[in-house]
Amino acid sequence: MRLRLPLTGLSGLPLELALEGERLKGVLRQENPVLGLLELPFASRLEGNRLKPLPLPPPSLRVAGRLWPGEGGAVLELELSLSLPPGEKWGERAFGRILEGVFFLLLERALSQGARPPV
């Protein structure tokens, strides 16, 4: 999923962001009907204006993208992917795909209520 968000003024979103030097880190919190409350951490390294994901153990988010200067402050263009433990059997892999679909559907709904729509 691709998102465009202002670096400041994210109130009302289930997302915490912190830019510390050349490192962007944060947590996305989401109520999942299957798993309950999910807290998905993420971390990225800023190289110029590009964000490179840093590996975190699953479950977590991989966040890549760019940081652009904007009129009201910096704007993040993010590419999110969900990192889940690898499934060993086909049923586990299928369940992982279902969870990923539910995750992105709920994220899109949450963002449409409190932020700019996904890019």
Steps between C-alpha positions, in 0.01 A plus 500: 500500500623850420415796722572872499500654849621823659780439750311708759132518580417130497243529777212258473711236329610170656856591402794633703799641312832634620781631280823490699796609293511264203264243651122489469333270746151444618212270586174435325221383729201326352205311642480176303181290515704177496803583716382786722721807540806490274800720572725496196835674541704629208834669443660658194827677426496832314753517214463837333124523454449121469387273784653152509329243725696357791429136586290427807374161617145412392231601549607846389478741210754564228488872420678644197434826319607862478502813712402812308507863614149644500333836552381414852799280588645172384282246319558126510421278206505150644484151357379257765522124501410264780768264629354182648673183616547265203239228473635147468181341367263623232227567758732724703602690185133541398411626849786751473358633172156535657648690794689726262181577305305577817787714628516720188121531477476619862798731453341661196177556695686652797702732278200614300342621824802701619748573223556552134394198293755237389696596189 
